[in-house]
Amino acid sequence: PDDHPARRSPDPLDALARSADDGLLSGGSTADAVAAWTLMRRAEGQLRLRSGRGADRLVLPSREGARVAAALGSDEGALARDISAARSCLAAVAGELLCRVDAGH
């Protein structure tokens, strides 16, 4: 339903915690989504510091990409794989969560 606390929360991490508390997501899904969200925000923060642009503008490989990866203690290849996995994880968890909330669970 539209009034579910997970839908009303402006903070994605709070929405995930509420969803886990309500049994809408497993602990594993929640932990994976929190880790994915955190990685994406860290990458975005580093890119903004270096270029003033958001993470959707991160190009790997690139000079900026190498700097962002190094700031995160990674290399470009690993960061590209981690970001791809994070995006997939977040999409899957969002789909699962929205289906369950819409179904009234």
ABEGO torsion letter per residue (X at the ends): XAABAAAABABAAAAAAAAAAAGABBAAAAAAAAAAAAAAAAAAAAAAAAAGBBAAABBOBBAAAAAAAAAAGBBAAAAAAAAAAAAAAAAAAAAAAAAAAAAGX
